Amino acid sequence: MNEQMTEEINYRKGYDKGWSDAQEYLAKKFEKILSKNANKSYDKGYQDGANQKDNKPCVCGFWGDKKRQKKKKNIL
């Protein structure tokens, strides 16, 4: 009887450990998928914004002619 109870307890511990490890693995995998999709969306939005019509980057780091002209006026 004692042996049977010990076996049941050990089985339960192993089962719980396997269950928690599987949940942790799936959570990490799901987080990677979400992160990958978020990065793709960000990059796509960044590229779409940077490739807008009449949007020319300048050396100072600002986008577009209007911001560059304002920056030049402030410097002069």
C-alpha positions as CSV (number, residue, x, y, z in Angstrom):
1,M,0.0,0.0,0.0
2,N,2.8,2.4,0.9
3,E,4.6,1.6,-2.3
4,Q,1.5,2.3,-4.3
5,M,1.1,5.7,-2.7
6,T,4.7,6.6,-3.3
7,E,4.4,5.6,-6.9
8,E,1.3,7.7,-7.3
9,I,3.0,10.7,-5.7
10,N,6.1,10.4,-7.9
11,Y,3.9,9.9,-11.0
12,R,1.9,13.1,-10.1
13,K,5.1,15.1,-9.6
14,G,6.5,14.0,-12.9
15,Y,3.2,14.7,-14.7
16,D,3.0,18.2,-13.1
17,K,6.6,18.9,-14.1
18,G,6.0,17.8,-17.7
19,W,2.9,19.9,-17.8
20,S,4.6,23.0,-16.6
21,D,7.6,22.5,-18.9
22,A,5.2,22.2,-21.9
23,Q,3.3,25.3,-20.9
24,E,6.6,27.3,-20.5
25,Y,7.8,26.1,-23.9
26,L,4.6,27.0,-25.6
27,A,4.5,30.4,-23.9
28,K,8.1,31.2,-25.1
29,K,7.3,30.0,-28.6
30,F,4.1,32.1,-28.8
31,E,6.0,35.1,-27.5
32,K,8.6,34.7,-30.2
33,I,5.8,34.6,-32.8
34,L,4.2,37.7,-31.5
35,S,7.5,39.5,-31.3
36,K,8.4,38.5,-34.9
37,N,5.1,39.8,-36.2
38,A,5.4,43.1,-34.2
39,N,8.9,43.6,-35.7
40,K,7.7,42.9,-39.2
41,S,4.8,45.3,-38.8
42,Y,7.1,48.0,-37.4
43,D,9.6,47.6,-40.2
44,K,6.9,47.7,-42.8
45,G,5.4,50.9,-41.4
46,Y,8.9,52.4,-41.1
47,Q,9.7,51.5,-44.7
48,D,6.3,52.8,-46.0
49,G,6.8,56.1,-44.1
50,A,10.4,56.4,-45.4
51,N,9.3,55.6,-49.0
52,Q,6.5,58.1,-49.1
53,K,6.3,60.2,-52.3
54,D,8.5,63.3,-52.2
55,N,10.1,62.2,-49.0
56,K,13.8,62.7,-49.3
57,P,16.1,61.8,-46.3
58,C,18.8,64.2,-45.4
59,V,22.1,63.8,-43.5
60,C,20.8,65.4,-40.3
61,G,18.4,62.6,-39.7
62,F,15.1,64.3,-40.4
63,W,12.9,63.3,-43.3
64,G,11.6,65.6,-46.0
65,D,12.6,68.9,-47.4
66,K,10.5,71.1,-45.1
67,K,12.1,69.9,-41.9
68,R,15.5,70.2,-43.4
69,Q,14.8,73.8,-44.5
70,K,13.6,74.7,-41.0
71,K,16.7,73.2,-39.5
72,K,18.9,75.2,-41.9
73,K,17.1,78.4,-41.0
74,N,17.6,77.8,-37.3
75,I,21.4,77.2,-37.8
76,L,21.9,80.4,-39.9
